[in-house]
């Protein structure tokens, strides 16, 4: 069951309207509604980032709100960046890992085995697939987002370019991989940039422990309906387990420049090593 299908249509309509009004209030009247906007492409860890920031800054993080948010809070969205945002955080994740995560998320409810039954939306995105584990699923989703991505969200490259190419924006950059590597130092830097003040180190340490990815995944798996997992691995570099040389060349052709611009690769030579076995450590 998808998240959307758990709510009646009127609930979804109210949540969408509430989101748009909250966004309008925060952008037009930032002194009255001093939100901390957290933006990022879907499956970049934006919800995780919001949870951590809200705990460290001691602010609410309202989710699925039926009414517009009327107080200082951390608010979450996937909109593109522009200079009209008063302050915020841009969360980015390696676009190759985003593609893998989005593919598994989109297919998480498929039955195992050949020729699984697809929903109308899955059929529009993937066409007819051989199985849930068909490696071409990643290519199909990439081609779909390149040709028919949401104009409000865009594909991964369009999203990161909105951050890179917007002059005078007021966003702190938050990397998913930095949170995994050193969550306390990363949160401290971002909150300091947002507030101009040094955050309480104990709050940062408590937030990192509270929202540890493995702990959250275990908790969600325990209550997941039908054994379907919302959180997968959450680690950096999982794309190496799924990219084929053909997919790497396609990704690099369309998004390689932005992968380099965001610091995930030094040049386009990363494509050459895709599909090669990992070097084995020398035995003692």
C-alpha positions in Angstrom: 0.0 0.0 0.0 1.4 3.4 -1.0 1.6 6.3 1.4 -1.0 8.2 -0.6 -3.5 5.3 -0.6 -3.6 5.3 3.2 -5.4 8.7 3.2 -8.8 9.6 1.7 -8.9 12.0 -1.2 -10.0 14.9 0.9 -7.1 14.4 3.3 -4.7 14.4 0.5 -6.3 17.6 -1.0 -6.1 19.4 2.3 -2.4 18.4 2.8 -1.5 19.6 -0.6 -3.3 22.9 -0.1 -1.8 23.3 3.4 1.7 22.8 1.9 1.2 25.4 -0.8 -0.1 28.0 1.7 2.7 27.3 4.1 5.2 27.8 1.2 3.6 31.1 0.2 3.6 32.4 3.8 7.2 31.5 4.4 8.4 33.1 1.2 6.4 36.3 1.3 6.3 37.0 5.1 9.5 35.5 6.5 9.5 37.8 9.6 6.1 36.5 10.6 6.6 32.9 9.5 10.4 32.2 10.0 10.5 28.6 8.6 13.6 26.7 7.9 13.0 25.3 4.4 14.7 22.0 3.6 14.7 21.2 -0.1 16.2 18.4 -2.1 15.4 15.9 -4.9 13.2 13.0 -3.9 15.1 10.1 -2.2 18.0 12.5 -1.2 17.3 12.1 2.6 15.4 15.3 3.1 13.0 13.8 5.7 16.0 12.5 7.6 17.7 15.9 7.4 14.5 17.6 8.7 14.3 15.3 11.7 17.9 16.0 12.6 17.7 19.7 12.2 14.4 20.0 14.0 15.9 18.2 17.0 19.1 20.2 17.1 17.3 23.6 16.6 14.5 22.5 19.0 11.8 23.3 16.4 8.7 21.3 15.3 8.8 19.4 12.1 5.1 19.0 11.1 4.4 16.3 8.6 1.1 15.6 6.7 -0.3 18.8 8.2 -4.0 19.5 7.3 -3.6 23.2 8.1 -0.9 25.7 7.2 2.0 25.9 9.7 1.7 29.0 11.9 4.9 29.0 13.9 8.6 28.8 13.4 9.3 25.2 12.1 11.3 23.0 9.9 9.4 22.4 6.7 10.1 19.9 3.9 9.6 19.9 0.2 11.1 18.9 -3.2 10.6 22.3 -4.9 13.5 23.8 -7.0 15.7 26.4 -5.4 15.3 30.1 -6.2 16.5 33.3 -4.6 13.1 34.1 -3.0 13.6 31.6 -0.1 14.6 33.6 3.0 16.7 30.8 4.6 17.0 27.1 4.2 19.0 23.9 3.7 19.6 22.2 0.4 20.1 18.5 0.8 22.0 16.6 -1.9 22.8 13.0 -2.5 24.8 11.3 -5.2 22.5 11.2 -8.2 23.4 7.6 -8.9 22.3 6.5 -5.5 19.2 8.6 -5.8 18.3 6.7 -9.0 18.8 3.3 -7.4 16.8 4.3 -4.3 13.9 5.8 -6.4 13.7 2.6 -8.5 13.5 0.3 -5.6 11.0 2.6 -3.9 8.8 2.8 -7.0 8.8 -1.0 -7.3 8.7 -1.9 -3.6 5.1 -3.4 -3.8 5.6 -5.6 -6.8 5.1 -9.3 -6.4 8.2 -11.4 -6.8 8.7 -13.5 -10.0 8.5 -12.9 -13.8 6.0 -10.4 -15.4 4.7 -8.8 -12.2 1.5 -6.9 -12.4 2.0 -3.1 -12.7 -0.1 -0.2 -11.6 -1.1 2.4 -14.3 1.7 4.7 -13.0 4.3 2.0 -12.9 3.4 1.0 -16.5 3.8 4.6 -17.6 7.2 4.8 -16.0 8.6 1.3 -16.6 6.6 -0.1 -19.5 6.6 -3.9 -19.3 9.3 -5.3 -17.0 10.6 -8.8 -16.8 10.9 -8.9 -13.1 11.4 -6.8 -10.0 15.2 -7.4 -10.3 15.5 -6.6 -14.0 18.6 -4.3 -14.2 16.9 -2.4 -17.0 14.4 -1.0 -14.4 17.0 1.6 -13.5 17.5 2.7 -17.1 13.7 2.9 -17.7 13.3 5.2 -14.7 16.2 7.4 -15.7 14.8 7.8 -19.2 11.4 8.6 -17.8 12.7 11.3 -15.5 14.8 12.8 -18.3 11.8 13.1 -20.7 8.8 13.5 -18.4 10.0 14.6 -15.0 7.8 16.9 -12.9 8.3 20.5 -13.9 8.1 21.5 -10.2 10.8 19.0 -9.3 12.7 18.1 -12.5 15.3 15.3 -12.7 18.3 15.1 -10.4 20.5 17.3 -12.6 17.8 20.0 -13.0 17.3 20.1 -9.2 21.0 20.5 -8.3 21.4 23.1 -11.0 18.6 25.1 -9.4 20.9 25.2 -6.3 24.2 25.8 -8.2 22.8 28.4 -10.6 20.7 30.5 -8.3 22.6 33.7 -7.3 22.3 35.0 -3.8 20.4 32.1 -2.4 20.3 31.7 1.4 20.8 27.9 1.6 23.2 25.9 3.5 24.4 22.8 1.6 23.9 19.5 3.5 25.3 16.4 1.9 23.7 13.0 2.7 27.1 11.4 2.6 28.5 13.9 5.2 25.7 13.0 7.6 26.5 9.3 7.2 30.2 10.0 7.7 30.1 12.5 10.6 26.6 13.5 11.6 27.5 15.7 14.6 30.1 17.9 12.8 27.9 18.2 9.8 24.8 19.2 11.7 26.9 21.7 13.8 28.2 23.4 10.7 24.8 23.6 9.0 23.0 25.0 12.1 25.8 27.5 12.7 25.3 28.7 9.2 21.6 29.0 9.6 21.5 30.8 12.9 25.0 32.3 13.4 25.2 30.6 16.7 27.0 27.5 18.0 24.4 24.7 18.5 24.5 22.6 21.7 26.8 19.7 21.0 24.8 17.3 23.2 21.7 18.0 21.2 23.5 17.2 18.0 24.9 13.9 19.4 21.4 13.0 20.7 19.8 13.7 17.4 22.3 11.6 15.5 21.8 8.7 17.8 18.0 9.1 17.8 17.7 9.1 14.0 20.5 6.6 13.2 19.6 5.1 9.9 19.9 1.5 10.9 17.8 2.1 14.0 15.0 3.8 12.0 15.0 1.1 9.4 14.7 -1.6 12.0 11.8 0.2 13.7 10.0 0.8 10.4 10.5 -2.7 9.2 8.9 -4.0 12.4 5.6 -2.2 11.7 5.7 -2.2 7.9 2.6 -3.6 6.3 3.0 -6.9 4.5 6.7 -6.9 5.2 7.3 -4.0 2.7 10.3 -1.8 3.6 10.2 1.9 3.3 13.9 2.3 4.2 16.5 0.2 2.4 20.3 0.4 2.9 20.8 4.1 3.3 24.5 3.8 2.6 26.6 5.8 0.1 27.8 4.1 -3.1 25.2 1.4 -3.5 24.9 2.4 -7.1 28.1 0.4 -7.8 26.1 -2.8 -7.1 23.5 -2.0 -9.7 24.9 0.1 -12.5 25.8 -1.5 -15.8 28.3 0.0 -18.2 25.4 1.0 -20.5 23.5 2.7 -17.6 26.7 4.5 -16.5 27.3 5.9 -20.0 23.7 7.1 -20.2 23.8 8.7 -16.8 27.1 10.4 -17.5 25.9 11.7 -20.9 22.9 13.5 -19.3 24.0 14.2 -15.7 27.8 13.7 -15.6 28.6 17.4 -15.7 26.4 18.0 -12.6 27.8 15.0 -10.8 31.2 16.6 -11.2 29.9 20.1 -10.3 28.5 18.8 -7.0 31.9 17.1 -6.2 30.9 13.5 -6.6 33.4 12.8 -9.3 36.6 14.7 -10.5 35.9 13.9 -14.2 34.0 11.6 -16.5 36.5 8.7 -16.2 34.4 7.1 -13.5 32.4 5.5 -16.3 35.4 3.4 -17.3 35.5 1.4 -14.1 31.8 0.5 -14.0 31.2 -3.2 -14.3 34.7 -4.2 -13.4 35.2 -6.4 -10.3 36.4 -4.7 -7.1 40.1 -5.2 -6.5 40.8 -7.9 -4.0 42.9 -7.1 -0.9 46.3 -8.8 -0.9 46.4 -11.8 1.4 48.9 -11.7 4.3 
